[in-house]
Amino acid sequence: MTEHDTAYRTAYREFQAANPDYDAPAIDALRADGYERLDRHGHVYLDYTGAGLYSATQVEEHRALLLDGIFGNPHSHNPSAIDSTHGVEGARAAVHEYFNASPDEYEVIFTANASGALKLIGESYPFTPRSCYLVSYDNHNSVNGIREFARRRGAKVTYVPVRNPDLRLDAELIERGLSCAEPDSDNLFAYPAQSNFSGVQHPLEWTERAQGLGWDVLLDAAAFVPTNRLDLSVVKPDFVPVSFYKMFGYPTGAGVLIARREKLAKLKRPWFAGGTITLASVQGEGWYRLAAGATGFEDGTVDFLGLPAVTIGLKHLSAVGVDAVHERVSALAGWLLSQMTSMRHTNGAPMVQIFGPETMDRRGATIAFYLLDPEGAPYDVYGVEREAGVQGISVRTGCFCNPGDGEVAHNITREEMAECFETPAVPVTLQHCQSIIQDATGKAPNTIRISLGLASNFADTWRFVTFAETFRDRVR
Ligand SMILES: Cc1ncc(COP(=O)(O)O)c(C=O)c1O
């Protein structure tokens, strides 16, 4: 037995003793059954917030369905169309069931991804100059982008900041923001159930609170639902965007907007397309939208071959059990946080700086951080990513499409950020902006992120910590 094996076994034993509910046989069986390719390639996958991983069993089941079926365009009534429609409607029913969303209350609208769901809301929400779009800083860019629709229609856009060091939202500021809605106008409040940058989880109770004050609520659940249960019979946001590949890896190109029927009725689409109308005429110049409902929002032909794989994916996640996944990744992320926060160089300086909460209190298994040198300066994140890659470890770097969390985490001010937007000669890229800020301020506004998911196990976290240890006392 090598020294490394002994250290691994000791650490695993200690981890199991500290987390008696960690179901090792279940994850071992899952890895062996549908994810054996990870171990075959010696790959440590730590970007589940970027994309989940599919099980081989999902792909096999989908393949068998495709190889046996004859699927035609669903906008017809022939047998091949009817089979396609069954697949699509089966997926719709599976989404209702998985999220416990009553079909009487919620519509399930298929989109290309979470961003597609968010664009549907942005382009159709009845913003007026009396409206307010209230947004938390830690939203994904696809939620931030809705502000362009809001502003174009004269609505006020208000951001609620997150605060260092935990990157949480201040409940008092949320209250203040919520109190400024003009009565009898349409106001939209958007926040993520879980930040895809810091892993912070915000209270789902804010949904009901905001609705009580007259707001429509967009709860971005894209980073939350892969490892947390969202029960729409308990929490009832008006709009919920999700990408399926983040939940179970396959298929890509399929997302959903789960929307309350009552609020869907107020969305006014800016155009019509095949599949969304009852009738359109070239000479008559008129058109009629489909009666309010999901299909009026699904432009053209939906992904009728891919959507049955959503049913298969939801079945897979249900069989593994999202609560079991939640328990497992929470235990592993707690272990990672305790290891990372206690790592020291020989001079006593911390080796890691975490951006966000350092314990598992109200957070998910997504961890943003720097690796620090003995002088306290961050190692180049892209260099770390490259080195991790050589070791077969996939981590994420950059700003993760979440500029608000990144700007606060790195203490970048409004004025410093403005440098990147002042009449640039060429469109500024993220890297270009990072060098503008770094040159002017010495701040390095980029980050490393690791995130756990469905198939993560202790060996993954151990391999990452072992990799991070190689930076001890490393001088540049
Ligand atoms: C919280 C959150 N919202 C929305 C999105 C957008 O998802 P997609 O790129 O699949 O449209 C992401 C993607 O990372 C996300 O993490």
Ligand as a Chemical Component Dictionary entry (heavy atoms), coordinates in Angstrom:
data_LIG
# 
_chem_comp.id                   LIG 
_chem_comp.type                 NON-POLYMER 
_chem_comp.pdbx_formal_charge   0 
_chem_comp.three_letter_code    LIG 
# 
loop_
_chem_comp_atom.comp_id 
_chem_comp_atom.atom_id 
_chem_comp_atom.alt_atom_id 
_chem_comp_atom.type_symbol 
_chem_comp_atom.charge 
_chem_comp_atom.model_Cartn_x 
_chem_comp_atom.model_Cartn_y 
_chem_comp_atom.model_Cartn_z 
_chem_comp_atom.pdbx_ordinal 
LIG C1 C1 C 0 -28.466 30.385 -12.771 1  
LIG C2 C2 C 0 -28.433 30.238 -14.260 2  
LIG N1 N1 N 0 -29.408 30.787 -14.986 3  
LIG C3 C3 C 0 -29.453 30.682 -16.318 4  
LIG C4 C4 C 0 -28.468 30.020 -17.003 5  
LIG C5 C5 C 0 -28.533 29.932 -18.490 6  
LIG O1 O1 O 0 -28.613 28.601 -18.885 7  
LIG P1 P1 P 0 -28.411 28.209 -20.420 8  
LIG O2 O2 O 0 -27.022 28.627 -20.784 9  
LIG O3 O3 O 0 -28.577 26.741 -20.436 10 
LIG O4 O4 O 0 -29.436 28.937 -21.190 11 
LIG C6 C6 C 0 -27.418 29.431 -16.290 12 
LIG C7 C7 C 0 -26.303 28.759 -16.985 13 
LIG O5 O5 O 0 -25.226 28.606 -16.463 14 
LIG C8 C8 C 0 -27.403 29.545 -14.872 15 
LIG O6 O6 O 0 -26.428 28.980 -14.138 16 
# 
loop_
_chem_comp_bond.comp_id 
_chem_comp_bond.atom_id_1 
_chem_comp_bond.atom_id_2 
_chem_comp_bond.value_order 
_chem_comp_bond.pdbx_ordinal 
LIG C1 C2 SING 1  
LIG C2 N1 SING 2  
LIG C2 C8 DOUB 3  
LIG N1 C3 DOUB 4  
LIG C3 C4 SING 5  
LIG C4 C5 SING 6  
LIG C4 C6 DOUB 7  
LIG C5 O1 SING 8  
LIG O1 P1 SING 9  
LIG P1 O2 DOUB 10 
LIG P1 O3 SING 11 
LIG P1 O4 SING 12 
LIG C6 C7 SING 13 
LIG C6 C8 SING 14 
LIG C7 O5 DOUB 15 
LIG C8 O6 SING 16 
# 
